[in-house]
Amino acid sequence: MKEAAGEANLTVVAIILIGVIVAIATPIISNIMTGMNARSCCVDAGGEWVGGECQNPRGTFDPDCDLTGH
């Protein structure tokens, strides 16, 4: 019976650790994806991504693009 209780406790610990890792990784990945989208929109608009901002965008671009990276 002690072995079964130990395995149950280990399962609970594993589930909690997975939840903590997901909670930490989700905002990091979201931030990376937002930045990549902004860079992509900037380059598609004919600009250059410098210092975290889109420099000299010219031409037409998708109005749904956020060139600020925010």
Biopython code that builds the backbone (N, CA, C, O; Angstrom):
import numpy as np
from Bio.PDB.StructureBuilder import StructureBuilder

atoms = [
    (1, "MET", "N", (0.821, -1.199, 0.000)),
    (1, "MET", "CA", (0.000, 0.000, 0.000)),
    (1, "MET", "C", (0.865, 1.264, 0.000)),
    (1, "MET", "O", (0.507, 2.270, -0.613)),
    (2, "LYS", "N", (2.006, 1.202, 0.693)),
    (2, "LYS", "CA", (2.888, 2.365, 0.731)),
    (2, "LYS", "C", (3.415, 2.691, -0.654)),
    (2, "LYS", "O", (3.569, 3.864, -0.995)),
    (3, "GLU", "N", (3.698, 1.664, -1.465)),
    (3, "GLU", "CA", (4.202, 1.904, -2.814)),
    (3, "GLU", "C", (3.174, 2.635, -3.664)),
    (3, "GLU", "O", (3.525, 3.535, -4.427)),
    (4, "ALA", "N", (1.919, 2.257, -3.539)),
    (4, "ALA", "CA", (0.854, 2.911, -4.312)),
    (4, "ALA", "C", (0.721, 4.376, -3.903)),
    (4, "ALA", "O", (0.528, 5.242, -4.757)),
    (5, "ALA", "N", (0.821, 4.655, -2.624)),
    (5, "ALA", "CA", (0.730, 6.042, -2.152)),
    (5, "ALA", "C", (1.927, 6.841, -2.649)),
    (5, "ALA", "O", (1.785, 8.007, -3.016)),
    (6, "GLY", "N", (3.102, 6.223, -2.662)),
    (6, "GLY", "CA", (4.302, 6.899, -3.159)),
    (6, "GLY", "C", (4.198, 7.227, -4.633)),
    (6, "GLY", "O", (4.603, 8.305, -5.067)),
    (7, "GLU", "N", (3.653, 6.293, -5.406)),
    (7, "GLU", "CA", (3.476, 6.536, -6.839)),
    (7, "GLU", "C", (2.450, 7.635, -7.076)),
    (7, "GLU", "O", (2.622, 8.448, -7.983)),
    (8, "ALA", "N", (1.399, 7.674, -6.289)),
    (8, "ALA", "CA", (0.386, 8.722, -6.425)),
    (8, "ALA", "C", (0.999, 10.084, -6.109)),
    (8, "ALA", "O", (0.735, 11.063, -6.807)),
    (9, "ASN", "N", (1.812, 10.146, -5.064)),
    (9, "ASN", "CA", (2.470, 11.409, -4.716)),
    (9, "ASN", "C", (3.419, 11.857, -5.819)),
    (9, "ASN", "O", (3.483, 13.042, -6.144)),
    (10, "LEU", "N", (4.159, 10.908, -6.396)),
    (10, "LEU", "CA", (5.074, 11.243, -7.479)),
    (10, "LEU", "C", (4.306, 11.770, -8.693)),
    (10, "LEU", "O", (4.763, 12.694, -9.367)),
    (11, "THR", "N", (3.152, 11.187, -8.966)),
    (11, "THR", "CA", (2.318, 11.649, -10.080)),
    (11, "THR", "C", (1.834, 13.076, -9.834)),
    (11, "THR", "O", (1.842, 13.900, -10.748)),
    (12, "VAL", "N", (1.420, 13.366, -8.627)),
    (12, "VAL", "CA", (0.959, 14.721, -8.289)),
    (12, "VAL", "C", (2.103, 15.717, -8.442)),
    (12, "VAL", "O", (1.911, 16.807, -8.980)),
    (13, "VAL", "N", (3.282, 15.351, -7.975)),
    (13, "VAL", "CA", (4.447, 16.238, -8.095)),
    (13, "VAL", "C", (4.772, 16.475, -9.570)),
    (13, "VAL", "O", (5.063, 17.604, -9.964)),
    (14, "ALA", "N", (4.725, 15.431, -10.378)),
    (14, "ALA", "CA", (5.012, 15.570, -11.805)),
    (14, "ALA", "C", (3.998, 16.493, -12.480)),
    (14, "ALA", "O", (4.375, 17.336, -13.294)),
    (15, "ILE", "N", (2.725, 16.339, -12.151)),
    (15, "ILE", "CA", (1.687, 17.195, -12.740)),
    (15, "ILE", "C", (1.890, 18.646, -12.331)),
    (15, "ILE", "O", (1.721, 19.549, -13.151)),
    (16, "ILE", "N", (2.249, 18.879, -11.084)),
    (16, "ILE", "CA", (2.489, 20.250, -10.620)),
    (16, "ILE", "C", (3.692, 20.847, -11.338)),
    (16, "ILE", "O", (3.646, 22.005, -11.753)),
    (17, "LEU", "N", (4.767, 20.078, -11.491)),
    (17, "LEU", "CA", (5.952, 20.576, -12.188)),
    (17, "LEU", "C", (5.655, 20.907, -13.648)),
    (17, "LEU", "O", (6.126, 21.918, -14.170)),
    (18, "ILE", "N", (4.886, 20.066, -14.294)),
    (18, "ILE", "CA", (4.506, 20.340, -15.685)),
    (18, "ILE", "C", (3.704, 21.632, -15.758)),
    (18, "ILE", "O", (3.922, 22.443, -16.658)),
    (19, "GLY", "N", (2.784, 21.833, -14.830)),
    (19, "GLY", "CA", (1.989, 23.064, -14.801)),
    (19, "GLY", "C", (2.854, 24.301, -14.594)),
    (19, "GLY", "O", (2.631, 25.331, -15.231)),
    (20, "VAL", "N", (3.831, 24.204, -13.712)),
    (20, "VAL", "CA", (4.731, 25.337, -13.455)),
    (20, "VAL", "C", (5.558, 25.652, -14.696)),
    (20, "VAL", "O", (5.716, 26.818, -15.057)),
    (21, "ILE", "N", (6.083, 24.623, -15.349)),
    (21, "ILE", "CA", (6.881, 24.835, -16.557)),
    (21, "ILE", "C", (6.043, 25.481, -17.652)),
    (21, "ILE", "O", (6.507, 26.403, -18.323)),
    (22, "VAL", "N", (4.831, 25.014, -17.837)),
    (22, "VAL", "CA", (3.939, 25.596, -18.852)),
    (22, "VAL", "C", (3.623, 27.050, -18.503)),
    (22, "VAL", "O", (3.603, 27.905, -19.389)),
    (23, "ALA", "N", (3.377, 27.337, -17.236)),
    (23, "ALA", "CA", (3.053, 28.705, -16.821)),
    (23, "ALA", "C", (4.219, 29.657, -17.052)),
    (23, "ALA", "O", (4.009, 30.832, -17.352)),
    (24, "ILE", "N", (5.430, 29.168, -16.919)),
    (24, "ILE", "CA", (6.605, 30.011, -17.145)),
    (24, "ILE", "C", (6.903, 30.149, -18.641)),
    (24, "ILE", "O", (7.250, 31.236, -19.103)),
    (25, "ALA", "N", (6.771, 29.069, -19.390)),
    (25, "ALA", "CA", (7.148, 29.069, -20.805)),
    (25, "ALA", "C", (6.142, 29.803, -21.695)),
    (25, "ALA", "O", (6.538, 30.385, -22.704)),
    (26, "THR", "N", (4.879, 29.792, -21.354)),
    (26, "THR", "CA", (3.860, 30.390, -22.218)),
    (26, "THR", "C", (4.091, 31.877, -22.484)),
    (26, "THR", "O", (4.063, 32.270, -23.650)),
    (27, "PRO", "N", (4.317, 32.727, -21.483)),
    (27, "PRO", "CA", (4.552, 34.143, -21.790)),
    (27, "PRO", "C", (5.846, 34.381, -22.561)),
    (27, "PRO", "O", (5.922, 35.298, -23.379)),
    (28, "ILE", "N", (6.859, 33.563, -22.308)),
    (28, "ILE", "CA", (8.122, 33.725, -23.030)),
    (28, "ILE", "C", (7.924, 33.427, -24.511)),
    (28, "ILE", "O", (8.363, 34.194, -25.368)),
    (29, "ILE", "N", (7.269, 32.324, -24.808)),
    (29, "ILE", "CA", (7.022, 31.943, -26.204)),
    (29, "ILE", "C", (6.103, 32.953, -26.874)),
    (29, "ILE", "O", (6.314, 33.299, -28.037)),
    (30, "SER", "N", (5.097, 33.428, -26.171)),
    (30, "SER", "CA", (4.185, 34.427, -26.728)),
    (30, "SER", "C", (4.929, 35.704, -27.092)),
    (30, "SER", "O", (4.687, 36.286, -28.149)),
    (31, "ASN", "N", (5.828, 36.139, -26.224)),
    (31, "ASN", "CA", (6.611, 37.340, -26.480)),
    (31, "ASN", "C", (7.521, 37.157, -27.695)),
    (31, "ASN", "O", (7.647, 38.065, -28.517)),
    (32, "ILE", "N", (8.144, 36.003, -27.811)),
    (32, "ILE", "CA", (9.009, 35.716, -28.957)),
    (32, "ILE", "C", (8.196, 35.742, -30.248)),
    (32, "ILE", "O", (8.639, 36.310, -31.246)),
    (33, "MET", "N", (7.021, 35.137, -30.236)),
    (33, "MET", "CA", (6.186, 35.101, -31.437)),
    (33, "MET", "C", (5.715, 36.494, -31.842)),
    (33, "MET", "O", (5.651, 36.800, -33.032)),
    (34, "THR", "N", (5.385, 37.339, -30.871)),
    (34, "THR", "CA", (4.960, 38.706, -31.167)),
    (34, "THR", "C", (6.092, 39.485, -31.820)),
    (34, "THR", "O", (5.874, 40.207, -32.794)),
    (35, "GLY", "N", (7.289, 39.342, -31.290)),
    (35, "GLY", "CA", (8.453, 40.024, -31.864)),
    (35, "GLY", "C", (8.759, 39.547, -33.268)),
    (35, "GLY", "O", (9.081, 40.349, -34.144)),
    (36, "MET", "N", (8.661, 38.245, -33.487)),
    (36, "MET", "CA", (8.917, 37.707, -34.824)),
    (36, "MET", "C", (7.880, 38.201, -35.822)),
    (36, "MET", "O", (8.208, 38.478, -36.975)),
    (37, "ASN", "N", (6.629, 38.311, -35.383)),
    (37, "ASN", "CA", (5.574, 38.816, -36.266)),
    (37, "ASN", "C", (5.838, 40.271, -36.646)),
    (37, "ASN", "O", (5.658, 40.654, -37.802)),
    (38, "ALA", "N", (6.262, 41.079, -35.680)),
    (38, "ALA", "CA", (6.547, 42.483, -35.960)),
    (38, "ALA", "C", (7.710, 42.616, -36.936)),
    (38, "ALA", "O", (7.655, 43.425, -37.862)),
    (39, "ARG", "N", (8.753, 41.833, -36.735)),
    (39, "ARG", "CA", (9.900, 41.873, -37.648)),
    (39, "ARG", "C", (9.486, 41.458, -39.056)),
    (39, "ARG", "O", (9.893, 42.071, -40.043)),
    (40, "SER", "N", (8.672, 40.411, -39.132)),
    (40, "SER", "CA", (8.206, 39.929, -40.430)),
    (40, "SER", "C", (7.375, 40.985, -41.147)),
    (40, "SER", "O", (7.555, 41.213, -42.343)),
    (41, "CYS", "N", (6.472, 41.624, -40.426)),
    (41, "CYS", "CA", (5.647, 42.670, -41.027)),
    (41, "CYS", "C", (6.508, 43.841, -41.489)),
    (41, "CYS", "O", (6.257, 44.424, -42.543)),
    (42, "CYS", "N", (7.514, 44.180, -40.704)),
    (42, "CYS", "CA", (8.409, 45.287, -41.057)),
    (42, "CYS", "C", (9.146, 44.986, -42.358)),
    (42, "CYS", "O", (9.197, 45.826, -43.256)),
    (43, "VAL", "N", (9.711, 43.795, -42.454)),
    (43, "VAL", "CA", (10.456, 43.426, -43.655)),
    (43, "VAL", "C", (9.514, 43.349, -44.852)),
    (43, "VAL", "O", (9.873, 43.771, -45.952)),
    (44, "ASP", "N", (8.317, 42.816, -44.645)),
    (44, "ASP", "CA", (7.334, 42.752, -45.733)),
    (44, "ASP", "C", (6.943, 44.144, -46.212)),
    (44, "ASP", "O", (6.595, 44.324, -47.379)),
    (45, "ALA", "N", (7.000, 45.133, -45.312)),
    (45, "ALA", "CA", (6.651, 46.506, -45.679)),
    (45, "ALA", "C", (7.829, 47.238, -46.308)),
    (45, "ALA", "O", (7.702, 48.404, -46.682)),
    (46, "GLY", "N", (8.972, 46.568, -46.430)),
    (46, "GLY", "CA", (10.126, 47.196, -47.051)),
    (46, "GLY", "C", (11.022, 47.921, -46.067)),
    (46, "GLY", "O", (11.915, 48.668, -46.468)),
    (47, "GLY", "N", (10.792, 47.706, -44.796)),
    (47, "GLY", "CA", (11.604, 48.367, -43.788)),
    (47, "GLY", "C", (12.713, 47.482, -43.280)),
    (47, "GLY", "O", (12.940, 46.381, -43.783)),
    (48, "GLU", "N", (13.403, 47.985, -42.270)),
    (48, "GLU", "CA", (14.489, 47.248, -41.648)),
    (48, "GLU", "C", (14.290, 47.292, -40.138)),
    (48, "GLU", "O", (14.035, 48.359, -39.579)),
    (49, "TRP", "N", (14.402, 46.155, -39.477)),
    (49, "TRP", "CA", (14.207, 46.070, -38.034)),
    (49, "TRP", "C", (15.522, 46.438, -37.349)),
    (49, "TRP", "O", (16.502, 45.697, -37.432)),
    (50, "VAL", "N", (15.535, 47.590, -36.670)),
    (50, "VAL", "CA", (16.754, 48.067, -36.010)),
    (50, "VAL", "C", (16.404, 48.517, -34.599)),
    (50, "VAL", "O", (15.497, 49.328, -34.410)),
    (51, "GLY", "N", (17.110, 48.001, -33.624)),
    (51, "GLY", "CA", (16.922, 48.441, -32.246)),
    (51, "GLY", "C", (15.515, 48.236, -31.707)),
    (51, "GLY", "O", (15.049, 49.012, -30.873)),
    (52, "GLY", "N", (14.848, 47.214, -32.172)),
    (52, "GLY", "CA", (13.514, 46.918, -31.675)),
    (52, "GLY", "C", (12.404, 47.733, -32.324)),
    (52, "GLY", "O", (11.268, 47.722, -31.851)),
    (53, "GLU", "N", (12.724, 48.436, -33.401)),
    (53, "GLU", "CA", (11.725, 49.234, -34.112)),
    (53, "GLU", "C", (11.884, 49.060, -35.616)),
    (53, "GLU", "O", (12.955, 48.709, -36.112)),
    (54, "CYS", "N", (10.794, 49.314, -36.323)),
    (54, "CYS", "CA", (10.810, 49.245, -37.773)),
    (54, "CYS", "C", (11.279, 50.586, -38.337)),
    (54, "CYS", "O", (10.658, 51.622, -38.098)),
    (55, "GLN", "N", (12.366, 50.555, -39.079)),
    (55, "GLN", "CA", (12.924, 51.764, -39.663)),
    (55, "GLN", "C", (12.592, 51.826, -41.155)),
    (55, "GLN", "O", (12.770, 50.849, -41.883)),
    (56, "ASN", "N", (12.115, 52.974, -41.591)),
    (56, "ASN", "CA", (11.858, 53.257, -42.995)),
    (56, "ASN", "C", (10.918, 52.277, -43.695)),
    (56, "ASN", "O", (11.248, 51.781, -44.772)),
    (57, "PRO", "N", (9.745, 51.986, -43.104)),
    (57, "PRO", "CA", (8.815, 51.137, -43.843)),
    (57, "PRO", "C", (8.262, 51.902, -45.040)),
    (57, "PRO", "O", (7.878, 53.065, -44.910)),
    (58, "ARG", "N", (8.221, 51.278, -46.164)),
    (58, "ARG", "CA", (7.693, 51.924, -47.364)),
    (58, "ARG", "C", (6.861, 50.906, -48.125)),
    (58, "ARG", "O", (6.971, 49.702, -47.895)),
    (59, "GLY", "N", (6.062, 51.380, -48.997)),
    (59, "GLY", "CA", (5.210, 50.477, -49.761)),
    (59, "GLY", "C", (3.943, 50.154, -48.989)),
    (59, "GLY", "O", (3.629, 50.785, -47.980)),
    (60, "THR", "N", (3.237, 49.179, -49.476)),
    (60, "THR", "CA", (1.998, 48.781, -48.824)),
    (60, "THR", "C", (2.271, 47.591, -47.920)),
    (60, "THR", "O", (3.146, 46.772, -48.201)),
    (61, "PHE", "N", (1.530, 47.507, -46.856)),
    (61, "PHE", "CA", (1.649, 46.382, -45.953)),
    (61, "PHE", "C", (0.297, 46.085, -45.341)),
    (61, "PHE", "O", (-0.629, 46.893, -45.411)),
    (62, "ASP", "N", (0.201, 44.946, -44.757)),
    (62, "ASP", "CA", (-1.031, 44.479, -44.135)),
    (62, "ASP", "C", (-1.378, 45.400, -42.963)),
    (62, "ASP", "O", (-0.564, 45.548, -42.052)),
    (63, "PRO", "N", (-2.561, 46.023, -42.959)),
    (63, "PRO", "CA", (-2.914, 46.926, -41.854)),
    (63, "PRO", "C", (-3.053, 46.201, -40.515)),
    (63, "PRO", "O", (-3.054, 46.845, -39.466)),
    (64, "ASP", "N", (-3.169, 44.876, -40.536)),
    (64, "ASP", "CA", (-3.247, 44.114, -39.286)),
    (64, "ASP", "C", (-1.870, 43.908, -38.652)),
    (64, "ASP", "O", (-1.766, 43.442, -37.518)),
    (65, "CYS", "N", (-0.825, 44.256, -39.384)),
    (65, "CYS", "CA", (0.529, 44.108, -38.843)),
    (65, "CYS", "C", (0.805, 45.193, -37.824)),
    (65, "CYS", "O", (0.432, 46.352, -38.005)),
    (66, "ASP", "N", (1.469, 44.794, -36.747)),
    (66, "ASP", "CA", (1.890, 45.741, -35.713)),
    (66, "ASP", "C", (3.392, 45.943, -35.854)),
    (66, "ASP", "O", (4.171, 45.082, -35.446)),
    (67, "LEU", "N", (3.804, 47.053, -36.417)),
    (67, "LEU", "CA", (5.213, 47.312, -36.661)),
    (67, "LEU", "C", (5.958, 47.770, -35.418)),
    (67, "LEU", "O", (7.163, 48.015, -35.480)),
    (68, "THR", "N", (5.266, 47.891, -34.292)),
    (68, "THR", "CA", (5.928, 48.355, -33.068)),
    (68, "THR", "C", (6.480, 47.191, -32.255)),
    (68, "THR", "O", (7.344, 47.405, -31.405)),
    (69, "GLY", "N", (6.018, 45.980, -32.484)),
    (69, "GLY", "CA", (6.475, 44.826, -31.722)),
    (69, "GLY", "C", (5.815, 44.707, -30.363)),
    (69, "GLY", "O", (6.272, 43.930, -29.525)),
    (70, "HIS", "N", (4.747, 45.461, -30.124)),
    (70, "HIS", "CA", (4.045, 45.420, -28.825)),
    (70, "HIS", "C", (2.728, 44.710, -28.968)),
    (70, "HIS", "O", (1.992, 44.572, -27.991)),
]
sb = StructureBuilder()
sb.init_structure("model")
sb.init_model(0)
sb.init_chain("A")
sb.init_seg("    ")
for serial, (resi, resn, name, xyz) in enumerate(atoms, 1):
    if name == "N":
        sb.init_residue(resn, " ", resi, " ")
    sb.init_atom(name, np.array(xyz, "f"), 0.0, 1.0, " ", f" {name:<3s}", serial, name[0])
structure = sb.get_structure()
